[in-house]
Amino acid sequence: MESITLGQCVKGAWRDGWRYLRHRPAFAILLALYTWLSPFAVNALRPDRTPPFRLLTYVPLGVFELMDSALFALLIMHAIRFVLLETDSTNAQPISGPSYWRFLGCT
């Protein structure tokens, strides 16, 4: 097994990213839009600090953060499977299978 240089690693990562963008353009654009718009939703859901302050006002923010973590883990898992398993075999197992739940549990 030969070691690789940092330059080879970076070049390979950009090559894999470009291949993912070519094969899944809608999914990549969806990921970029989601990453860009998510902070706006968090700021909109954050309650004011003015009295009367209630802990219940943080429930929508907490639910959004949990959904945010689960969806972002799903998108990352999809990209990792695409890069590691190549194009044809990514559809072999559904993304909501046990491997996703193990990955979500680890994150």
Buried (B, 14 or more C-beta within 10 A) or exposed (E): EEEEEEEEEEEEEEEBEEBBEEEBEEBBEEBEEBEEEBEEBEEEBEBEEEEEEEEEEBEBBEEBBEEBEEEBBBBEBBBEBBBEEEEEEBEEEEEEEEEBEEBEEEE
